[in-house]
Amino acid sequence: MRRRALLLLLLLLAAASALSAAAARAAFACAPGGPATSLPFCRRSLPARARARDLVSRLTRAEKVRLLVNNAAGVPRLGVAGYEWWSEALHGVSDTGPGVRFGGAFPGATAFPQVIGAAAALNASLWELVGRAVSDEARAMYNGGAAGLTFWSPNVNIFRDPRWGRGQETPGEDPAVSSRYAAAYVRGLQQQDRRSGGGLKLAACCKHFTAYDLDRWGGTDRFHFNAIVAPQDLEDTFNAPFRACVRDGGAAAVMCSYNQVNGVPTCADQAFLKGTIRRQWGLDGYIVSDCDSVGVLFRDQRYTRTAEDAAAAALRAGLDLDCGPFLAQYTEPALAAGKLSDADVDAALLNTVAVQVRLGMFDGDPAAGPFGHLGPRDVCAPPHQELALEAARQSVVLLKNDKGKHRAGVLPLRPAAHRVVAVVGPHAEATVAMIGNYAGKPCRYTTPLRGVAGYVKQAVHQAGCADVACAGGQQPIAAAVDAARRADATIVVAGLDQNVEAEGLDRSSLLLPGRQAELISAVAKAAKGPVVLVLMSGGPIDIAFALNDPRIAAILWAGYPGQAGGQAIADVIFGHHNPGGKLPMTWYPQEYLQKAPMTNMAMRANPKTGYPGRTYRFYTGPTILPFGHGLSYTQFTHSLAHAPAQLTVQLAGGHAASAAASLPNATRSGGGARAVRVAHARCEGLAVPVHVDVRNVGGRDGAHAVLVYHAAPRGAVAGAPARQLVAFEKVHVPAGGVARLEMAVGVCEGLSVADRDGVRRIPVGEHSLMIGELTHSVTIGVEQLGV
């Protein structure tokens, strides 16, 4: 009887949940029996843009204007419901935007590592798998009326300055890593079906275009900042990830940023929006403003005289959707005043509605579609939570591992020898801090303390600091020191959080906050056993004191590792996982900040002014830790199995016929070096095959990221990077084993260099490819056909 009553109760609850979900969303467009079922925009056999064009043609001017904003109004007479465009999913479904609502059947979603940590894995397959898992959960929530289908992710801005509070959201400082990440994550999110006219599971959006990496620093904020950017830096740094996002990933959207670039707000820059993004890169989708940035260009930047002028400038430039109410308020007056045409509005709506069509939003009930089976059981599903743990493990970077008694590194710790472990520091019991910003509600948390406790007989906890700020004289440092004095080993979990680095909050220092360094040094001085320092942060930290302290045996960086971060950290410390992560950004000394104002956008150094340049590609000064640094519990060696010594570039079309005494379409530097415009080269299939044998000569199985750097012939193009990452792959190699990686470095993409005018050129002559301890030379020549 009891069992039958319980079953009946469960059935009633399920029915109530289904009714609640149905009530949470309006009727599906083009549902059978609806007012528009027979109209062309409901016909699945027609191309997406034809269906979109039909719908737009049926709208009144007032209806059109209310579709230009993120909380788009419905059109009841056509059976079209209102839609919220703004949802977020940087590293898991997030309720940062109003499009996602947790509760009921969807209390949370899997929280993967913050993007900067995921980038450290240098594993494009992992990035796509995470995107796919997030896509499953987002579609499931959409089916349940708890989310939209348009997610404004990923953030692929270059992490140019170590102070940037939002650097944590990005894949780091390197254009190649950021580009690969962008394409992989977008493919995972969208799962585009190119055979069915470009159908989408979700619509991803790459943000924030472009040269956006300052929130609030030194009296300047992102709403008023005019980024002065050289064409060379735009081409080879700031725009590169967005180009890959659109061209390689097939992203359905791009978001323009708050700032101006060279005096023009990006959301009103026709050369950027219509020229670069849509014509050059071929965006098949929509362009959306960052939230209220159309209002910002009028109110804060005073770029236009009137609000109507601002609305007209944005739409004429190629903006399709406004996050915020501005276009809904001022587009009709702009039309009435003749500042804008109805064709401009129609063009914008054609782009947004076509994406909705590709998402199946005009195909009736999604339950009958290809993703209709996804539901609550697919959110926080066990495979997704296991993937979050694996991603967190791969994101951990081993920064230091001094030799122990037996000449191997102190790590991994051995539970048999380290039975009592002190876990101290402000992040010892971290939960919310582990997920970083733009996060949702995790399925659950595993704290570092809990992770360590699973390996040892006793885990003793003392915070040492009341919080991450660790300020004031009342910090419980003495208790942490006493715990370390009694334990067989001590793990200090320290670092930053969203009170130190966040959106709207750039850092003023690269040092650990408050008295954290004092805590770490005091614990290290008193500890009976080895001391392991674990750092959580999105940005780099000047930890020279810890690297130079012999009493601190090992240091790990874990980024913000997500819901399973504590387990992943413990798995690395105790050897269940062999770390293979590498830093996706340079760690600078504190003194660097005095030489590099955050408002100086130049990537290249200027010796005359003392400006040091930025990132490993252009900065040659002292570092705390370099880009790409990361240790392992084993050792890998490289040998080159195959790579050509010479390669010939053929000139396209009639360019060869213009050759005279000098190389056609080439520039000469002061040293006489020559470089061919990429636009004049036959690029298709032109690549340098690089086959590398990776040997694990240590005693543990492990994964290793092989990094291939390129250096152009000296003096070929002014301002060429000292070196530039052009290829990377992750490979797992068992102890004593060998694995072969076959990579291809595209000549036009990887071996070209942007000149001062932002024109990409392929230098003629001897190029260097550097792989670990190896350097291989490839001589590039030119074939002058028809001469």
C-alpha positions in Angstrom: 0.0 0.0 0.0 2.8 2.3 1.0 4.7 1.6 -2.2 1.5 2.2 -4.3 0.9 5.5 -2.6 4.5 6.6 -3.1 4.3 5.7 -6.8 1.1 7.7 -7.1 2.7 10.7 -5.4 5.7 10.5 -7.7 3.4 10.4 -10.7 1.5 13.4 -9.4 4.7 15.3 -8.8 6.0 14.5 -12.3 2.7 15.7 -13.8 2.9 18.9 -11.8 6.5 19.4 -13.0 5.4 18.9 -16.6 2.5 21.4 -16.2 4.9 23.9 -14.5 7.4 23.6 -17.4 4.6 24.0 -19.9 3.3 27.1 -18.1 6.9 28.5 -18.0 7.0 28.8 -21.8 4.6 30.1 -24.3 3.2 28.0 -27.1 5.8 26.8 -29.7 5.9 28.7 -32.9 4.4 26.8 -35.9 2.8 24.3 -33.6 0.0 22.2 -35.3 -3.2 24.2 -35.4 -1.5 27.5 -34.8 -2.2 30.7 -36.7 0.9 30.4 -39.0 1.2 26.6 -39.6 0.6 26.9 -43.4 2.8 30.0 -43.9 6.3 29.7 -45.6 8.3 30.5 -42.4 6.9 27.3 -40.9 7.9 25.1 -43.8 11.0 23.0 -42.8 11.7 22.2 -46.5 12.7 25.8 -47.2 16.2 27.3 -46.6 16.6 29.1 -43.3 17.1 32.5 -44.7 14.0 32.1 -47.0 11.9 31.2 -44.0 13.3 34.2 -42.0 12.7 36.5 -44.9 9.1 35.4 -45.1 8.5 36.0 -41.4 10.2 39.4 -41.4 8.1 40.5 -44.4 4.9 39.9 -42.3 5.8 42.1 -39.4 4.7 45.7 -38.8 7.4 48.3 -38.1 6.4 48.3 -34.4 6.7 44.5 -34.2 10.1 44.6 -35.9 11.5 47.2 -33.5 10.6 45.0 -30.4 12.6 42.1 -31.9 15.8 44.2 -32.0 16.5 43.7 -28.2 17.5 40.7 -26.1 14.0 40.4 -24.4 12.3 40.2 -27.8 8.5 40.6 -27.7 6.2 38.0 -29.1 3.9 38.4 -32.2 0.8 36.6 -31.0 -1.1 37.1 -34.3 1.6 34.9 -36.0 1.9 32.5 -33.1 5.4 33.7 -32.3 6.3 33.8 -28.6 8.6 36.2 -26.9 12.2 35.1 -26.6 15.1 36.0 -24.2 18.3 35.9 -26.2 20.7 36.3 -23.3 22.0 33.1 -21.8 25.5 32.2 -20.7 27.6 29.1 -20.8 31.3 29.9 -20.5 32.1 26.7 -18.6 28.7 25.3 -17.8 25.2 26.5 -18.0 25.1 29.7 -16.0 22.2 31.9 -14.7 24.3 35.1 -15.1 21.9 36.0 -17.9 18.1 36.1 -17.6 17.6 33.4 -20.1 18.5 30.6 -17.6 16.5 29.8 -14.5 17.5 27.2 -12.0 15.0 25.5 -9.7 12.4 22.7 -9.9 13.6 20.0 -12.2 16.8 21.9 -12.8 18.4 22.8 -9.5 21.9 23.1 -11.0 24.2 22.3 -13.8 27.7 20.8 -14.2 30.3 23.4 -13.4 33.4 22.7 -15.4 36.8 24.5 -14.8 36.9 28.2 -15.5 38.2 28.7 -19.0 41.8 29.8 -18.1 42.3 26.5 -16.4 40.7 24.5 -19.2 43.2 26.2 -21.6 46.1 24.9 -19.5 45.1 21.4 -20.5 46.1 22.2 -24.1 43.6 19.5 -25.2 41.3 20.6 -28.1 39.4 17.3 -27.9 38.6 17.9 -24.2 37.4 21.5 -25.0 35.0 20.1 -27.6 33.8 17.4 -25.2 33.1 20.0 -22.5 31.2 22.0 -25.1 29.1 19.0 -26.0 28.2 18.2 -22.4 27.2 21.8 -21.8 25.1 21.7 -25.0 23.3 18.6 -23.7 22.5 20.3 -20.5 21.4 23.6 -22.1 19.1 21.9 -24.6 17.6 19.8 -21.8 16.9 23.0 -19.8 15.4 24.6 -23.0 13.1 21.6 -23.4 12.0 22.1 -19.8 11.3 25.8 -20.3 14.3 26.9 -18.1 16.8 28.2 -20.7 17.1 29.7 -24.2 19.1 28.4 -27.1 21.4 31.4 -27.8 24.4 31.3 -25.4 26.8 34.3 -25.4 29.9 32.2 -25.0 32.8 31.8 -25.3 34.9 34.8 -24.3 38.0 34.6 -26.6 39.6 38.0 -25.9 43.4 37.8 -25.6 44.6 37.9 -22.0 47.0 40.8 -22.8 47.5 42.3 -19.3 48.0 40.3 -16.1 45.8 42.6 -14.1 42.6 42.1 -16.2 39.9 40.8 -13.9 38.2 38.9 -16.7 41.3 37.2 -17.9 40.0 34.1 -16.1 37.2 33.8 -18.7 39.6 33.6 -21.6 41.9 30.9 -23.0 45.0 33.0 -22.2 47.5 35.2 -23.9 48.3 33.2 -27.0 46.4 33.7 -30.3 46.9 30.1 -31.4 45.6 28.6 -28.2 42.7 31.0 -28.1 41.9 30.4 -31.7 41.9 26.6 -31.3 39.9 26.8 -28.1 37.3 29.1 -29.7 36.7 26.7 -32.7 36.6 23.6 -30.5 34.3 24.9 -27.9 31.9 26.4 -30.4 31.8 23.2 -32.4 30.9 21.4 -29.1 28.2 23.8 -28.2 26.6 24.1 -31.6 27.0 20.6 -33.1 26.1 22.1 -36.4 24.5 19.8 -39.0 25.9 21.1 -42.3 23.9 18.5 -44.2 20.6 20.0 -43.1 21.2 23.6 -44.1 23.3 24.4 -41.0 20.9 23.2 -38.3 22.1 24.1 -34.8 21.8 22.5 -31.4 22.7 25.8 -29.7 23.9 29.1 -31.1 27.3 30.1 -29.7 28.6 33.7 -29.6 32.2 34.8 -29.6 32.8 37.9 -27.5 33.9 40.7 -27.0 35.0 42.1 -30.4 37.7 43.6 -30.3 40.7 44.7 -28.3 38.6 44.5 -25.1 40.7 43.7 -22.0 40.3 46.6 -19.6 37.4 46.9 -17.1 38.4 49.5 -14.5 42.0 50.6 -14.0 43.7 53.9 -13.1 40.7 56.1 -13.5 39.7 54.5 -16.9 36.8 52.2 -17.3 35.6 50.0 -20.2 32.7 52.4 -21.0 35.0 55.3 -21.7 38.2 53.6 -23.0 39.4 54.3 -26.5 41.9 51.5 -27.3 44.5 52.8 -29.7 45.5 49.7 -31.6 48.0 49.3 -34.4 46.9 47.4 -37.5 49.7 44.9 -36.9 48.4 44.1 -33.4 44.8 43.8 -34.6 45.7 41.3 -37.3 48.1 39.0 -35.4 46.7 39.3 -31.8 43.3 40.8 -31.0 41.3 39.6 -34.0 42.8 36.2 -34.5 40.6 34.2 -32.1 37.4 35.8 -33.5 38.5 34.9 -37.1 38.9 31.3 -36.0 35.6 31.3 -34.1 33.7 32.3 -37.2 35.7 30.6 -40.0 36.8 27.4 -38.2 34.1 27.1 -35.5 31.2 28.3 -37.6 30.0 30.5 -34.7 26.4 31.7 -35.1 27.1 35.1 -33.4 29.7 37.7 -32.5 29.4 40.2 -29.7 30.9 43.7 -30.1 32.5 45.3 -27.1 32.0 48.5 -25.0 35.2 50.2 -25.8 36.2 52.2 -28.8 39.0 51.1 -31.1 40.9 54.0 -32.7 38.1 56.4 -31.9 35.1 54.4 -33.1 32.8 52.3 -30.8 33.1 48.7 -32.0 29.3 48.4 -32.1 29.1 51.3 -34.5 32.1 50.4 -36.6 30.9 49.4 -40.1 34.4 48.4 -41.2 34.5 45.9 -38.3 31.0 44.6 -38.3 30.0 44.5 -42.0 33.5 44.5 -43.4 35.6 42.2 -41.3 33.2 39.9 -39.5 30.5 39.5 -42.1 32.3 40.0 -45.5 35.8 38.9 -44.9 35.1 36.1 -42.4 31.7 35.1 -43.7 29.6 35.2 -40.5 26.4 33.2 -41.0 24.6 34.6 -38.0 24.0 37.7 -36.0 26.0 40.4 -34.3 24.9 41.5 -30.8 26.0 44.3 -28.6 27.5 43.9 -25.2 24.8 44.8 -22.7 23.8 48.5 -23.1 26.8 49.3 -25.2 24.6 51.1 -27.8 23.5 53.3 -24.9 27.1 53.6 -23.7 28.3 55.0 -27.1 25.7 57.7 -26.8 25.6 58.5 -23.1 29.2 57.8 -21.9 31.3 58.1 -25.1 29.2 60.9 -26.6 29.9 59.5 -30.0 26.7 60.7 -31.5 24.7 63.9 -30.9 21.3 62.2 -30.3 20.0 58.9 -29.1 18.4 58.4 -32.5 21.8 58.9 -34.2 23.3 56.2 -32.0 20.6 53.7 -32.9 21.0 54.5 -36.5 24.8 54.3 -36.4 24.7 50.9 -34.8 22.2 49.4 -37.2 23.8 50.9 -40.3 27.2 49.5 -39.1 25.8 46.0 -39.0 24.6 45.5 -35.5 21.6 43.1 -35.5 20.6 42.8 -31.8 20.9 45.0 -28.8 21.4 43.6 -25.3 19.4 46.2 -23.6 16.4 48.4 -24.3 18.1 51.2 -26.4 17.1 50.1 -29.9 13.5 49.3 -28.8 13.3 52.9 -27.6 15.0 54.9 -30.3 14.8 52.9 -33.6 11.3 54.1 -34.5 12.1 57.8 -34.0 15.3 57.3 -36.0 13.2 55.8 -38.8 10.7 58.6 -38.6 13.5 61.2 -38.9 15.0 59.5 -41.9 18.3 58.6 -40.1 17.7 54.9 -40.8 15.7 52.9 -43.4 13.3 50.0 -43.0 15.8 48.0 -45.1 18.4 48.4 -42.3 16.0 47.0 -39.7 14.9 44.1 -42.0 18.6 43.2 -42.7 19.2 42.9 -38.9 16.1 40.8 -38.3 16.9 38.5 -41.2 20.1 37.6 -39.4 18.6 37.0 -36.0 15.5 35.1 -37.2 17.6 32.9 -39.5 19.5 31.7 -36.5 16.3 30.9 -34.7 15.1 29.0 -37.7 18.4 27.0 -37.7 17.8 26.2 -34.0 14.4 24.7 -34.8 12.4 27.4 -33.1 9.9 27.5 -35.9 9.6 23.7 -36.2 6.8 23.3 -33.6 7.3 21.4 -30.4 11.0 20.6 -29.9 10.1 17.3 -28.3 9.6 16.0 -31.8 13.0 17.3 -32.9 16.4 15.7 -32.9 17.2 16.9 -29.3 13.7 16.4 -27.9 14.8 13.5 -25.8 17.0 15.6 -23.5 15.5 16.3 -20.1 16.3 16.7 -16.4 18.2 13.4 -16.2 20.7 14.8 -18.7 21.7 17.7 -16.4 24.3 16.9 -13.8 24.4 13.4 -15.5 27.2 11.2 -14.0 29.2 11.2 -17.3 29.2 15.0 -17.3 30.3 15.2 -13.6 33.1 12.7 -14.4 34.1 14.9 -17.3 34.2 17.9 -15.0 36.6 16.0 -12.7 38.8 14.9 -15.6 38.9 18.4 -17.0 39.9 19.7 -13.6 42.7 17.2 -13.4 44.0 18.2 -16.8 43.9 21.8 -15.9 46.3 21.5 -12.9 49.8 22.8 -13.6 52.8 21.6 -11.6 55.0 24.7 -11.2 57.6 23.3 -8.8 58.6 19.9 -7.5 61.9 19.8 -5.6 63.7 16.5 -5.2 62.9 14.5 -2.2 65.0 11.9 -0.2 65.0 9.5 -3.1 66.0 12.0 -5.8 62.5 12.0 -7.4 60.2 14.9 -6.8 58.6 15.4 -3.4 55.2 14.9 -5.2 53.3 12.8 -5.4 52.8 12.3 -1.6 52.4 8.8 -0.4 49.5 8.1 2.0 51.5 5.4 3.8 54.2 7.9 4.7 52.0 11.0 5.1 49.2 9.7 7.3 48.4 13.0 9.0 48.2 16.0 6.6 47.5 19.6 7.5 45.3 21.4 5.0 45.5 25.1 5.6 44.9 28.4 3.8 41.9 30.5 2.8 40.9 28.1 0.0 41.2 24.9 2.0 37.4 24.6 2.1 36.7 26.5 -1.1 33.4 26.0 -2.8 32.0 29.0 -4.7 35.5 30.3 -5.2 36.4 27.2 -7.3 34.0 28.0 -10.1 35.1 31.5 -10.9 32.8 34.0 -12.6 30.0 33.5 -15.1 29.1 30.3 -13.3 25.8 28.6 -12.5 24.7 26.5 -9.6 26.9 23.4 -9.5 25.6 19.9 -9.0 27.8 19.6 -5.9 31.2 20.6 -4.6 34.3 18.7 -3.5 36.5 20.9 -1.5 40.3 20.6 -1.3 40.0 19.5 2.3 37.5 16.8 1.4 39.6 15.6 -1.5 42.7 15.2 0.6 40.8 13.5 3.4 39.9 10.8 1.0 43.6 9.8 0.7 44.9 10.0 4.3 44.2 8.7 7.8 43.6 12.2 9.1 43.3 15.6 7.5 43.7 18.4 10.0 42.2 21.8 8.9 43.2 25.3 10.0 42.3 28.2 7.8 45.2 30.4 8.6 43.3 33.4 7.1 39.8 34.4 7.7 39.2 34.9 4.0 41.2 35.5 0.8 41.8 39.1 1.7 43.7 37.9 4.8 43.9 41.4 6.2 44.4 42.7 9.7 46.2 41.5 12.8 43.6 38.9 13.9 44.3 36.3 11.3 44.6 32.7 12.7 48.0 32.2 11.3 49.4 30.7 14.5 46.9 27.8 14.5 47.8 26.9 11.0 51.5 27.0 11.9 50.9 24.7 14.8 49.0 22.2 12.6 51.9 22.2 10.1 54.3 21.5 13.0 52.5 18.4 14.0 51.6 17.0 10.5 53.5 14.6 8.3 52.9 16.9 5.3 51.2 20.3 4.9 49.1 21.5 2.0 48.5 25.3 1.8 45.6 26.3 -0.5 45.8 30.0 -1.2 45.3 32.5 -4.1 42.6 34.9 -5.4 38.9 35.0 -5.8 36.1 37.2 -7.3 36.7 39.9 -4.6 40.2 40.4 -6.1 39.7 39.8 -9.8 36.4 39.9 -11.6 34.3 41.7 -14.2 34.6 45.4 -13.4 37.5 44.7 -11.1 41.1 44.8 -12.5 43.9 44.2 -10.1 46.4 46.7 -8.9 49.0 44.2 -7.7 50.3 40.8 -8.8 51.1 39.8 -5.2 49.0 37.5 -3.0 46.4 39.5 -1.0 47.0 40.6 2.5 49.0 38.3 4.7 48.8 35.2 2.6 52.5 35.2 1.8 53.3 35.6 5.5 51.0 32.6 6.3 52.7 30.5 3.6 56.3 31.3 4.7 55.5 30.8 8.4 53.9 27.4 7.8 56.9 26.4 5.6 59.3 27.4 8.3 57.6 25.4 11.0 56.4 22.4 9.1 57.6 19.0 10.1 57.1 17.4 6.7 57.0 18.6 3.1 55.0 21.7 2.2 52.8 21.8 -0.9 51.4 25.2 -2.1 48.3 25.1 -4.2 47.2 28.3 -5.9 43.7 29.1 -7.2 43.5 32.2 -9.4 42.5 33.3 -12.9 45.5 35.6 -13.4 49.2 35.3 -12.7 50.7 35.8 -9.3 54.2 37.0 -8.3 55.2 34.0 -6.1 59.0 34.5 -6.4 59.2 34.1 -2.6 57.7 30.6 -2.7 59.6 29.5 -5.7 62.8 30.5 -4.0 62.0 29.0 -0.6 63.5 25.5 -0.4 61.1 24.7 2.5 58.2 24.9 0.0 58.8 21.6 -1.9 56.1 21.8 -4.5 53.7 24.3 -6.0 50.5 23.7 -8.1 48.3 26.1 -10.0 44.7 25.0 -10.3 43.0 28.0 -11.9 39.4 28.0 -10.7 38.9 24.2 -11.2 35.1 23.9 -11.0 32.8 21.8 -8.9 35.3 18.8 -8.6 38.3 21.0 -8.0 39.2 19.6 -4.6 39.1 16.1 -5.8 41.3 16.9 -8.8 43.9 18.7 -6.6 44.1 15.7 -4.3 44.3 13.3 -7.2 47.4 15.2 -8.5 49.0 15.6 -5.1 48.7 11.9 -4.3 49.7 10.7 -7.7 46.4 9.3 -8.9 46.7 11.7 -11.9 50.1 12.7 -13.4 49.8 16.5 -14.1 50.3 17.6 -17.7 48.9 21.1 -17.7 51.0 24.1 -19.0 50.6 27.8 -18.1 48.4 29.6 -20.8 49.9 33.0 -19.7 53.1 34.6 -18.6 53.6 35.1 -14.9 55.3 38.5 -14.5 57.1 40.0 -11.6 55.3 42.8 -9.7 57.8 45.4 -11.2 56.3 44.7 -14.6 53.3 46.8 -13.7 55.3 49.9 -13.3 56.5 49.7 -16.9 53.3 48.7 -18.7 50.2 51.0 -18.2 47.1 48.9 -18.7 45.9 51.5 -21.3 48.9 50.9 -23.6 47.5 48.4 -26.1 50.8 47.9 -28.0 52.0 44.3 -28.0 55.5 45.1 -29.1 58.2 46.5 -26.9 59.4 50.1 -27.3 63.0 50.3 -26.1 63.1 54.1 -26.5 60.3 54.6 -23.9 61.1 51.6 -21.7 57.8 49.9 -22.6 58.5 46.2 -22.2 56.0 44.6 -24.6 53.4 42.0 -23.7 53.1 38.2 -23.7 55.9 35.7 -24.4 55.8 36.6 -28.1 57.1 40.2 -27.5 58.2 40.5 -23.9 61.8 39.5 -23.2 62.3 40.7 -19.7 62.4 38.7 -16.4 59.5 36.4 -15.6 58.3 34.6 -12.5 57.2 31.7 -14.7 57.0 31.5 -18.6 54.1 30.8 -20.8 54.0 27.0 -21.5 55.7 26.1 -18.2 54.4 22.9 -16.6 56.1 19.9 -15.0 55.2 16.2 -14.8 56.0 13.2 -12.6 57.7 11.6 -15.5 60.0 12.9 -18.3 59.4 13.2 -22.0 61.9 13.6 -24.9 61.2 14.5 -28.5 62.7 13.4 -31.8 61.8 14.6 -35.2 60.5 11.7 -37.4 59.7 13.8 -40.4 59.6 17.4 -41.6 60.7 18.8 -45.0 63.7 21.1 -45.2 62.3 23.1 -48.2 58.9 24.2 -49.4 57.8 26.2 -52.3 55.0 28.8 -52.4 53.2 29.2 -55.7 51.7 32.6 -56.5 48.1 32.7 -57.4 46.5 34.0 -60.5 48.3 36.7 -62.5 50.5 37.9 -59.7 53.5 36.0 -60.9 53.3 37.7 -64.3 53.9 41.1 -62.6 57.4 40.0 -61.5 60.2 42.1 -62.7 63.7 42.1 -61.2 62.4 41.7 -57.7 60.1 39.1 -56.2 56.5 39.9 -57.1 54.2 41.2 -54.4 57.0 41.3 -51.9 58.4 43.8 -49.5 62.0 44.2 -48.6 63.3 45.0 -45.2 66.4 47.0 -44.5 68.4 43.7 -44.7 67.0 42.8 -48.0 64.7 40.0 -46.8 61.6 39.4 -48.8 58.0 38.4 -48.0 55.1 37.4 -50.1 51.6 38.6 -49.4 49.4 35.7 -48.2 46.6 37.1 -50.4 48.8 36.4 -53.5 49.8 32.9 -52.5 48.1 29.6 -53.4 47.4 28.5 -49.8 45.1 25.6 -50.2 46.8 22.4 -49.0 50.1 24.3 -48.4 51.4 23.0 -45.1 54.6 21.8 -43.4 54.1 18.2 -42.1 55.7 17.8 -38.7 55.9 14.3 -37.3 57.3 14.0 -33.8 58.1 11.0 -31.7 57.4 11.6 -28.0 59.2 9.2 -25.7 58.3 8.7 -22.0 61.7 8.0 -20.4 60.4 8.2 -16.8 58.6 5.7 -14.6 55.0 6.9 -14.8 52.4 7.0 -17.5 51.6 10.6 -18.4 50.1 13.0 -20.9 52.3 15.5 -22.7 51.4 18.6 -24.7 53.8 19.0 -27.6 54.2 22.7 -28.5 55.5 23.8 -31.9 56.9 27.3 -32.1 57.8 29.3 -35.2 60.4 32.0 -35.7 60.5 33.9 -39.0 63.8 34.7 -40.8 65.5 37.5 -39.0 64.6 41.0 -40.3 62.0 39.6 -42.8 59.1 41.6 -41.4 59.5 44.4 -38.9 57.9 43.6 -35.6 57.8 39.8 -36.2 57.3 37.9 -32.9 60.4 36.4 -31.3 58.6 33.1 -31.5 54.9 32.2 -32.0 53.1 29.0 -31.1 51.8 27.5 -34.4 50.7 24.0 -33.4 50.1 21.9 -30.4 48.7 18.4 -29.5 48.2 16.4 -26.4 49.3 12.8 -26.3 49.2 10.1 -23.6 52.4 8.0 -23.4 52.9 5.0 -21.1 56.1 4.7 -19.1 58.9 3.6 -21.4 56.7 4.0 -24.4 56.8 6.2 -27.5 54.0 7.9 -29.5 54.1 9.6 -32.8 52.2 12.9 -33.3 51.5 14.0 -36.9 50.9 17.8 -37.1 50.6 20.1 -40.0 51.7 23.8 -39.8 49.8 25.8 -42.5 52.3 28.0 -44.3 49.9 30.9 -45.0 48.5 30.8 -41.4 51.4 29.6 -39.3 54.5 30.8 -41.1 53.2 34.2 -42.1 53.7 37.4 -40.2 51.6 40.6 -40.1 53.4 43.7 -41.2 53.0 47.2 -39.9 49.9 47.7 -42.0 48.3 44.5 -40.8 49.0 42.7 -44.1 50.0 39.0 -43.6 53.1 38.1 -45.5 55.1 34.8 -45.9 58.8 35.6 -45.4 61.1 34.0 -48.0 64.1 32.2 -46.5 65.0 30.1 -43.5 62.2 29.6 -40.9 62.8 27.8 -37.6 60.4 25.4 -35.9 61.1 24.7 -32.3 59.8 21.7 -30.5 61.0 21.2 -26.9 64.8 20.8 -27.2 64.6 20.5 -31.0 65.0 23.1 -33.7 64.3 22.4 -37.4 64.9 24.7 -40.3 62.5 25.0 -43.3 63.5 27.1 -46.2 60.6 28.8 -48.0 61.0 29.6 -51.7 58.7 31.1 -54.3 57.7 29.6 -57.7 57.1 32.3 -60.3 54.6 30.6 -62.6 54.3 32.0 -66.1 57.5 34.1 -66.0 
